[in-house]
Amino acid sequence: MGEPVRVRRLMDAEGQKLQQIVRRGSTSSVRYRRAMIVLASAGGNTVPVIARLVAADEDTVRDVIHRFNEIGLACLDPRWAGGRPRLLSDDEEELVIQMATTRPAKLGQPFTRWSIRKLAAHLQRLPGRPLLIGREALRNLLARRGITFQRTKTWKESPDLDFEAKLDRIEYALTQRPERTFAFDEFGPLGIRPTAGSGWTRQGRPDRLPATYHRTHGITYFHGCYSVGDDTLWGVNRRRKGIDHTWVALRSIRAARPDGAPIYVILDNLSAHKNWRIRAWARRNKVELCFTPTYASWANPIEAHFGPLRQFTIAGSDHPNHTVQTRALHAYLRWRNRNARHPDVLAAQRRERARVRSEKRVRWGGRPLSAAA
């Protein structure tokens, strides 16, 4: 009959460590149970007694004792097997990511986007290299690699050959000559119809505006002028855009600086802004027209001020006609010019700037956003 299985004689440091683990506990239940097995065996307990003490199989107790006799306290640390072996190699995972981020139409599939089910089925039918992967495993793989389901956005790349030169001129006017720089643009169209908005009300009882399908009042456009140095916004409502209305707005801007010194006016590339008569008048009156690059009207500083205008006068409104709408708009302009640094106005302007910049994916000066932004 063989000798009973028991641990070798413990060294002082080993005994103290085992006693510490058993008395104080351990963050790992495996370490705690194995320490109890070793300490109980060192105390002269037999394998069946130890098995009942730790609620384990006798073979497990013997394995722990043998491992301790071989490698000491290192036997307390679990050696996880890692679960089920990987079914996909690194190269195969890269292939899955490449397929997921490629439009299905480019792979001969009759749809514009993948679903998890369609992508898994396509991977299983790859010629010569089928990849068998379940839908949940595929979803976890995409999430682990940072591939998420997102809405598609559109954008336009400016084809303007003078893109940088125009932005540099606008930046010069805004930073070096702000007291003599103005911005002009049209805001609209403004129709007569109830417009959704937001406001304070009792929970579950929002304000409601009547819907309308009969719009017999036509539309108007707000022709806005903004003085960068004075932080002042003014303008008028017109029934249409046109050369004559642009000319009137430019004359009002010129009248704001009657000293005859040069001024700068930032405006977009609408044909009504680039008429030869307007250009000739601008040269005679020392008005430099700084046109924004093509598809880059975001460079016009007045765009940020149209956001608060929409938020505080159009959103949540139900004007009966254009006369009432125009009076409300001009009442806001008077309040705004008296309270240009009001926190609500500044916050609305920041939101509008952030919205425009995020849509255009560029910062001021045409510089692309950094990867960290």
C-alpha positions as a printed Julia matrix, in Angstrom:
373×3 Matrix{Float64}:
   0.0     0.0     0.0
   1.44    3.36   -1.04
   2.09    6.31    1.19
  -0.77    8.84    1.53
  -0.51   11.96   -0.59
   0.55   15.0     1.42
   2.54   18.17    0.92
   6.2    18.43    1.7
   7.41   20.29    4.77
   6.56   23.97    4.45
   9.16   26.68    4.72
   8.42   29.51    7.1
   7.65   32.03    4.34
   5.34   29.58    2.6
   3.42   28.85    5.8
   2.96   32.54    6.55
   1.74   33.27    3.01
  -0.77   30.39    3.06
  -2.03   31.44    6.47
  -2.45   35.02    5.27
  -4.49   33.91    2.22
  -6.76   31.64    4.26
  -7.34   34.15    7.07
  -7.75   37.32    5.03
  -9.27   35.77    1.96
  -8.26   36.41   -1.63
  -9.7    38.19   -4.61
  -9.51   34.85   -6.41
 -11.67   32.0    -5.15
  -9.28   29.55   -6.88
  -6.26   30.82   -4.92
  -8.25   30.7    -1.68
  -9.4    27.07   -2.18
  -5.94   25.85   -3.23
  -4.32   27.55   -0.24
  -6.8    25.77    2.04
  -5.92   22.42    0.43
  -2.18   22.92    0.92
  -2.52   24.24    4.47
  -4.9    21.44    5.46
  -2.55   18.83    4.03
   0.36   20.39    5.91
  -1.74   20.05    9.07
  -1.91   16.28    8.64
  -5.41   15.97    7.11
  -5.95   13.18    4.64
  -7.15   13.68    1.08
 -10.78   12.54    1.74
 -11.05   14.94    4.7
  -9.64   17.84    2.65
 -11.98   17.04   -0.24
 -15.0    17.31    2.08
 -13.58   20.5     3.62
 -13.25   22.4     0.33
 -16.14   20.62   -1.44
 -13.9    19.35   -4.22
 -13.1    16.06   -5.86
 -10.35   13.94   -4.29
  -8.42   13.89   -7.58
  -8.45   17.69   -7.6
  -6.98   17.73   -4.08
  -4.22   15.3    -5.1
  -3.4    17.38   -8.2
  -2.99   20.55   -6.12
  -0.77   18.8    -3.6
   1.46   17.31   -6.33
   1.73   20.69   -8.07
   2.71   22.39   -4.8
   5.41   19.8    -4.2
   6.75   20.54   -7.7
   6.57   24.34   -8.06
   5.65   25.71   -4.62
   3.29   28.65   -4.16
   3.05   29.18   -7.92
   0.53   26.35   -7.98
  -2.02   28.68   -6.34
  -2.32   30.85   -9.46
  -4.92   29.58  -11.93
  -3.71   28.77  -15.41
  -6.74   29.47  -17.52
  -6.93   27.54  -20.75
  -8.47   30.55  -22.54
 -11.76   28.94  -23.45
 -12.69   27.75  -26.88
  -9.91   28.07  -29.48
 -10.22   30.93  -31.94
 -12.04   30.0   -35.11
 -10.69   32.98  -37.11
  -7.06   33.95  -37.54
  -5.87   37.56  -37.56
  -5.88   37.61  -41.36
  -9.42   36.26  -41.47
 -10.58   38.88  -38.98
  -9.04   41.59  -41.16
 -10.92   40.14  -44.13
 -14.18   40.35  -42.16
 -13.5    44.0   -41.29
 -12.67   44.76  -44.91
 -15.93   43.17  -46.08
 -17.98   44.98  -43.44
 -16.59   48.39  -44.39
 -16.99   47.84  -48.14
 -20.26   48.79  -49.82
 -22.16   45.64  -50.83
 -22.76   47.05  -54.32
 -19.0    46.97  -54.95
 -19.05   43.24  -54.17
 -21.89   42.52  -56.57
 -24.64   42.48  -53.95
 -28.03   44.1   -54.74
 -28.23   46.38  -51.68
 -26.5    49.46  -50.31
 -25.66   48.36  -46.76
 -24.94   45.2   -44.79
 -27.03   43.75  -42.04
 -25.41   41.27  -39.64
 -27.38   38.43  -41.21
 -26.49   39.39  -44.8
 -22.81   39.9   -43.96
 -22.55   36.53  -42.2
 -24.22   34.8   -45.15
 -21.88   36.54  -47.61
 -18.8    35.48  -45.61
 -19.95   31.87  -45.7
 -20.21   32.0   -49.5
 -16.78   33.46  -50.21
 -15.25   31.47  -53.08
 -12.26   29.43  -51.99
 -12.21   30.88  -48.48
 -15.56   30.56  -46.73
 -15.66   31.97  -43.21
 -18.1    30.29  -40.85
 -19.05   32.79  -38.16
 -22.26   33.24  -36.23
 -24.2    36.47  -36.09
 -23.43   37.17  -32.43
 -19.73   36.4   -32.88
 -19.69   38.68  -35.92
 -21.37   41.47  -33.95
 -18.84   41.12  -31.14
 -15.94   41.12  -33.6
 -17.15   44.34  -35.24
 -17.64   46.0   -31.85
 -14.17   44.92  -30.71
 -12.62   46.44  -33.84
 -14.53   49.71  -33.45
 -16.89   49.16  -36.4
 -20.34   50.55  -35.57
 -23.56   51.1   -37.5
 -23.69   54.8   -38.41
 -25.73   57.08  -40.61
 -24.21   58.09  -43.92
 -23.49   61.79  -44.35
 -22.93   63.8   -47.52
 -20.34   66.47  -48.15
 -18.97   68.56  -50.99
 -15.35   69.14  -51.81
 -14.82   72.69  -53.01
 -13.54   72.76  -56.64
 -12.48   76.39  -56.25
  -8.91   76.85  -57.49
  -8.57   79.96  -55.31
  -9.86   78.22  -52.19
  -6.9    79.04  -49.94
  -6.44   82.55  -51.32
 -10.08   83.48  -50.66
  -9.98   82.08  -47.14
  -6.72   83.92  -46.44
  -8.29   87.21  -47.58
 -11.37   86.65  -45.4
  -9.17   85.76  -42.44
  -7.1    88.9   -42.99
 -10.23   91.08  -43.0
 -11.6    89.44  -39.84
  -8.37   89.49  -37.84
  -6.56   92.6   -39.12
  -9.46   94.89  -40.11
 -12.45   93.81  -37.98
 -13.68   97.39  -37.43
 -14.02   97.81  -41.22
 -15.33   94.34  -42.07
 -18.96   93.44  -42.73
 -20.79   90.3   -43.78
 -23.89   89.99  -45.96
 -26.17   87.08  -46.8
 -29.8    86.12  -47.33
 -31.67   84.06  -44.72
 -34.69   82.07  -45.83
 -37.0    81.32  -47.43
 -39.35   82.38  -44.64
 -42.86   80.99  -45.03
 -46.05   81.54  -43.07
 -46.69   78.24  -41.34
 -46.55   76.83  -37.81
 -42.96   75.88  -37.01
 -41.95   73.32  -34.41
 -39.85   74.54  -31.53
 -39.3    73.98  -27.82
 -40.27   75.66  -24.57
 -41.15   75.15  -20.93
 -44.44   73.41  -20.21
 -45.94   70.77  -17.96
 -44.55   67.27  -18.42
 -46.59   65.25  -20.9
 -48.52   68.32  -22.08
 -46.44   70.05  -24.78
 -47.69   73.11  -26.59
 -49.3    72.23  -29.89
 -49.47   74.28  -33.07
 -52.13   73.74  -35.74
 -50.94   72.15  -38.96
 -51.67   73.92  -42.25
 -51.68   72.74  -45.83
 -52.65   76.07  -47.43
 -49.73   78.46  -47.79
 -51.08   81.42  -49.66
 -48.75   84.1   -48.3
 -45.69   83.23  -50.37
 -42.17   83.54  -48.98
 -39.72   86.25  -48.04
 -35.95   86.45  -47.55
 -34.17   88.28  -44.77
 -31.29   90.28  -46.25
 -28.93   90.5   -43.31
 -25.88   92.68  -42.73
 -23.45   92.1   -39.87
 -20.77   94.47  -38.61
 -17.88   92.42  -37.26
 -16.27   95.26  -35.3
 -19.51   96.55  -33.75
 -21.1    93.08  -33.36
 -24.33   94.53  -34.8
 -26.88   92.75  -37.0
 -29.48   94.47  -39.15
 -31.46   93.85  -42.32
 -34.8    93.88  -44.1
 -37.24   91.3   -45.49
 -37.69   91.08  -49.25
 -39.98   89.01  -51.43
 -37.09   87.74  -53.53
 -33.34   87.77  -53.97
 -31.97   90.08  -56.62
 -29.31   92.51  -57.76
 -31.26   95.59  -56.66
 -31.76   94.28  -53.11
 -28.09   93.34  -52.84
 -27.13   96.79  -54.05
 -29.33   98.46  -51.41
 -27.76   96.3   -48.68
 -24.24   97.17  -49.82
 -25.07  100.87  -49.84
 -26.35  100.58  -46.26
 -23.06   98.93  -45.33
 -21.07  101.68  -47.03
 -23.14  104.27  -45.16
 -22.15  102.65  -41.85
 -18.58  103.9   -42.52
 -19.08  107.28  -44.25
 -15.42  108.3   -43.93
 -14.62  107.02  -47.42
 -11.87  104.65  -46.26
 -11.85  101.1   -47.69
 -14.2    98.51  -46.19
 -14.46   94.74  -46.63
 -17.72   92.87  -47.29
 -17.81   89.06  -47.01
 -20.52   87.37  -49.1
 -21.16   84.13  -50.96
 -21.15   83.38  -54.69
 -24.83   84.02  -55.5
 -25.09   85.5   -58.99
 -26.93   88.52  -57.58
 -23.78   89.33  -55.58
 -21.36   89.19  -58.52
 -23.11   91.35  -61.1
 -20.78   93.6   -63.06
 -22.64   96.75  -61.98
 -22.22   95.82  -58.31
 -18.53   95.12  -58.88
 -18.07   98.48  -60.63
 -19.9   100.32  -57.83
 -17.74   98.52  -55.25
 -14.52   99.64  -56.97
 -15.7   103.25  -57.14
 -16.69  103.3   -53.47
 -13.67  101.44  -52.09
 -15.65   98.35  -51.12
 -13.66   95.13  -51.41
 -15.99   92.17  -52.01
 -14.51   89.09  -50.32
 -16.31   86.1   -51.84
 -16.32   82.8   -50.0
 -14.93   79.79  -51.89
 -17.34   77.61  -53.84
 -19.38   75.33  -51.54
 -17.82   77.07  -48.53
 -20.43   79.62  -47.48
 -19.65   78.5   -43.9
 -16.71   80.9   -44.06
 -19.16   83.83  -43.91
 -19.28   84.97  -40.25
 -22.95   85.96  -40.52
 -23.91   82.28  -40.77
 -23.36   81.8   -37.03
 -25.83   84.64  -36.3
 -28.6    83.11  -38.41
 -28.77   80.2   -35.92
 -30.02   82.36  -33.01
 -32.28   84.22  -35.44
 -33.95   80.94  -36.39
 -34.04   79.67  -32.81
 -35.57   82.76  -31.19
 -37.92   84.08  -33.91
 -38.89   81.2   -36.22
 -38.84   78.04  -34.05
 -42.09   77.62  -32.12
 -43.84   80.42  -34.02
 -47.24   80.65  -35.7
 -47.25   84.06  -37.38
 -50.49   84.93  -39.22
 -48.75   86.88  -42.02
 -45.42   88.27  -43.15
 -46.03   91.66  -41.53
 -46.28   90.11  -38.07
 -43.32   87.84  -38.8
 -41.17   90.78  -39.91
 -42.1    92.81  -36.82
 -41.14   89.89  -34.58
 -37.85   89.47  -36.43
 -36.93   93.15  -36.13
 -37.98   93.22  -32.47
 -35.49   90.41  -31.86
 -32.77   92.28  -33.79
 -33.23   95.33  -31.58
 -33.02   93.19  -28.46
 -30.04   91.28  -29.84
 -28.04   94.43  -30.63
 -28.66   95.73  -27.1
 -27.66   92.34  -25.64
 -25.01   91.13  -28.08
 -23.05   89.44  -25.27
 -26.06   87.74  -23.7
 -25.19   84.13  -22.69
 -28.17   82.74  -24.65
 -27.05   84.51  -27.83
 -23.44   83.39  -27.41
 -24.49   79.8   -26.71
 -26.71   79.7   -29.8
 -23.87   81.11  -31.91
 -21.46   78.47  -30.6
 -23.93   75.69  -31.43
 -24.4    77.04  -34.94
 -20.64   77.29  -35.53
 -20.14   73.75  -34.24
 -22.92   72.45  -36.47
 -21.52   74.12  -39.59
 -17.95   73.03  -38.89
 -18.92   69.44  -38.14
 -20.9    69.22  -41.38
 -18.14   70.7   -43.47
 -15.37   68.75  -41.64
 -13.05   71.75  -41.73
 -11.89   74.35  -39.3
 -11.47   78.03  -40.0
  -9.03   78.58  -42.79
  -9.89   75.4   -44.67
  -7.68   73.22  -42.49
  -8.98   69.64  -42.03
  -9.9    68.48  -38.53
  -7.18   66.52  -36.8
  -7.68   62.8   -36.22
  -8.07   63.42  -32.49
 -10.83   66.03  -32.92
